[in-house]
Amino acid sequence: MNQLKKMSLTALTAMSLLGATLVVLPQSAGATTDGIDTTVVDEKWGKPTFIYGGGLSESQITETEALLEINDPENVAIDSVSGQDLVDYLGEGSGNTASMISSVLVQKQDVGDGVDVEIVTPENISQITQDQYANAAITAGVNDVKIEVASVRKVTGESALTGIYKAFDVNGEELDQERMAVAQDELETTNEIAQENVEDEAFDTAKFDQAIIDIKQSLADLKEQQGELATKEDVQRIINEALEKNNLQDAVTQEQIDRLMALFEKYQQTSAIDSDQVKEQLSNLSNTVQDKFGDALQQAEDSGLLDKIGNFFSQIWAAIKGLFE
């Protein structure tokens, strides 16, 4: 009996140690930028573009500039995004400007740099991930940019994507309306599914972001190989394969898969499916997302978590052996 008590206490001690370690482990960061420098004007790319939500007051605009570390507004191009912009870009929406709060700072980068997103205020934009923004922006035709997103108060953050479109627009780069509409649908759909699974331990947001990339890449490969779009059955197979590849097959429901099917059947009807630029941008984004998987493992190693797991089972085994000695 004493041995059983000893084993039980040993197990509880090890589990407490392991649990405490898990609590203090930092979350893996998203795709972060080195920051957009607004202290000087980049003569190669010109001024970064600050697009603030049209629903902000003057004091909130100033507060947002501070959040984005825009110390000298003369070094940035400034414009706002309105409800009418949402209607113009997407061909839909109520035109309600008051609800547009999230803002963006956008800087063009060298060809091949990819789409790099940083959420400066994660406490106020807690639902949408940096990679969801990047993934959707690539769908819309955005390429090779640094993007910083900020909000002065808690918001879902969807209007930030419209702000990115506006930044391209004011710089004379017109994006395809059909692709922008599908990108907005993508952002909303992927965010909804991620939020529905937020309490499910089998669901990993980073792996879901990677699954979305895998689906896009597989659809493009199929189109290139067969010379025609994927059938409904192909789309479902590709989605299931991507979920399984990323160990999400037990987390994502059939109803959620049906929503993904509806999204990607629309996606493959756009010019994104044939775009070499999209392929390159997705490849860059995939490298960023997959780095997080390695970062999480490295964090576990650095924190000694893996050693503690090994010690935990060693103590359990030693306690069991003690019962028979």
N, C-alpha and C positions, 0 to 999 in steps of 0.2 A: 504493500500500500504506500509506504514511504517513497519507494522508487517511482510509483505512478504519480505521486504528488510532485516529486522532483522533476519528472518528465514534463508534467503539466506546467510547473512554474518556469522551467527552462523554455518551453515553447512560447509561453506568454511573454516572457522577457524578450526573446528573439523577435517575436511578432511586433512588440511595442517598439523595439529598436528599428525594425524595418519600416513600420508605419510612420514613425517620426521622420525617418530619412526621406520617405516618399513625400511627406508634407512639405519639407523644406527644399526639395528639388525645384529649381527654377524651370518655368515653362520654356520650351524652345521658342526662340524669337522667330518672327516672320521674315519675309524678304525685306531687309533694311537697306537704306541708301547710306552714303557717306554724308548726306545732307546737301541741300542746294545752297550754294554760297550766294547771298544777295548783297554782300558788302562791296562787290565790284561787278561791272558788266562784263560778261564773257563775250569777247569780241568775235569768237567763232560762231556762237549760237545766238548771240543777242541776249536780251533781257529774259529772265524767267517770267512766266505768266501766272499771275495771281487771280484766280476766279473765286469770288466770294459768293456765298448763298444770298440770293435776293431778299430773303426774309430777315436778314440781319439789320439791326439798328446801327447807327454810326459808331456808337461806343463798342458794339460787338464786332464790327469790322476791324476796329483798332485792336481789340483784344485778340482777334484771329490773326492779325498781322504779327502780333507779339508771339503767339503760339508757334507760328511758322518762322519766327526769328527774322522777320522782314524789318530790319532796323532803319533802312533808308528806302521808302516807297518809290523814290525816283529811279531806283535800280531795277524795278520790276514793271512789267506791263500789267495794268489792273483793269478788270472788268467784272461784271456780275453775271450770274446765271438766274434766269427767271422761269416761271411756269410756262411762258410762251416759248422759251427755248426748248423745253421738254416736248411741247407739242410739235415744234418745227423739226426737231431731230428725230423724234420717234413716231410722229404722226398720230399721237394719242396723248391722253392726259387731260387734266382739268384746267390747266393754265394757272394753278394756284401758286403764287410766288411765296406767300407767307410761310409755307411749310419747308422751303428750301433753305437749310441752315448749314449743312456741311460744305466745306470749302477746300480748294486744292491749289497747290503751287506746282507748276509743271516746267521742267527744263529739258530741252532736246539734248540728245547725247550722240556719240559716235555710232555709226552703222555697226550692228552686231552686238551692241551693249545690252539689248533687250529692254523689257519693261520692268522697272524697279520701283516698287511701291513701299512707302513707309506711312503707317498710321501714327501721327504725332500725338494724338489724344486717344489712346486705346480705352481710357476710362469712359469716354463719351461715344466712341464707336466700337462697341464691344461685340457686336454680332458678326459683321462682315470682316473676313480676313483680308490681309494684304494680298494674298495669292488669288482670292476670289476677285478682287478688283483687277489685278493684273490679267487673270484669265479672261475676264469679260472685256477688258480694254483691248486685248489682242484680237478677240472676236470682232470687235468694232473696227479694227484696222489701225489701232494705235501701235507705234513701234519706236523702239530705241529712245525711251524717255525715263527721267526720274520724276516721280510723282510723290508729293507729300499731301496727306489728307488730315484735316483738323476740323473740330467742331467745338463751339463754346459751351454746348450742353448736350445731353444725351439724345442721340438720334439713331435711326436705323442706318443711315449713311448712304442710301441708294442714290440720292441726288448728287453725290460727289462724282459719280460716273458721268452725269450730264455736264458737270463742271469740266471734266476732262475733255469732253467733246467740244465745249465752248472754247477751251484753251487752243485747241487745234484750229477751230473756226476763225478766231480772231487773228491767228497767225497765217491765215490764207490756205490752210490745208483742209479740204472738204472730205468728210468721211461719208461712207455709203449709208443711207438712211435704213435700208433693210438690215444691214449688219448691226447698226446701232440698236435697232429695236430688238434683235435677237440677243445682243449682248446684255441689254437691260433685263430681258426675260431670263437669261442665264444667271445673272447676278441674283435676281429674286428667287429663282428656283433652287439654286445651290444653297443659298442662305437659309431658305425655308427648311430644306431637308436637314441641313446641319443643325439648325435650332431644334428641330423635332427629335434629333438624336443626341442632344447635348448631355442627357443623363445616362446614355448608354455607354458602358465601358468598352464595348466592342467597336465603337465608332471613334475613328481618329480623323480630325478635321484636315490635317495635313495630307493624310493618305487619300481622303476624299478629293482634295484639290488635285492630287496626282492622278486619281482615277479619271477626273474630268479631262485632264490633259491627254491621258492615254486614249480615251474615247475619241477625242478630236483627231489624234494622230492615226488611229486605226481606221477611222472613216476616210481620212485623206488617202491613206495607203490603199484601201480597197478601191476607191474611185480611180486612183492612178493605175492599179493593176488590171481592173476590169473595164475601165472606160465608162462606167456608169455608176449611179448612186446606189448606196446600200438599200436593200429591201427592208421592210419593217422587221422581218425575221433577223436580217443581218444586224440591224441596229440593236435589237434586244440581245442578240448573242454577244456583240461587241461590248455592250454595257455590262452584261453579266461577267464576261471575261475580265474586264477592267476592275470590277468590284472584287472578284476573286483574287486577282493578282495583288490587290492591295489589302487583302484580308478583311473585306467589308461585306462579304456575301451574307453573313449572319446578322448584320446590323441594318442594312437598307431593305425596306419592305418592298413587296411587289407593287403596291400603290405608288411608292416613291420612284420605283423603276419606271412605271408607266409615265410619270411626269418627266423623267429624264428622256424617255423615248420621244415624247411629244416635243421636247426642247431640241433634241438632236436631229429629228426629222426635219425641223425648220432650219437648224444650223447648216445641214448639208445642202440645203437649197440656196445658200448664199455663196458669194465668191470666195469666202474664207476657205472653203473646202479645197480649192485649187491653188491657193496662194503660197508661193515659196516663202514669202515674208512671214506668213503665219507659222509655217513649219519651223523657221529659224527662231522666231520669238518663243514658240512653245518649247522648243528644245532648250533654250536658255532658261525659261521658267521652270522646266522640269528639273534641271540641274540644281536650281535654287531650292525647290521643294524637297528634293531628295537629300540635299545637304542636311536638312532638318532631322531626317531619320538618323543620320550619322551623328549629328550634334546631340540628340537625345541619348544615344548610346554612350557617347563620350562623356556627357554630363554624369551619367550613371557610374562610369568608370572613375571619373575624377572625384566624385563624391564618396566613393567607396561602397556604393550601393551593391554592386555585383559581389564584392567580397562579403558584405553583410548577408546577402542572400545565401552565399555558399556556407558561411558560418552558421546561419540559421538551421540549414538542413544538417550540418555536421553535429550541432548540439542535439537536434532531435534524434539523430541516429545514435549518438553516444548515450542518450537517456534510455532509448529502447534497449540497447545492448546491456545497459546496467541492470535491466530487469532480469536478465538471465545469468548474471554473474554472481 
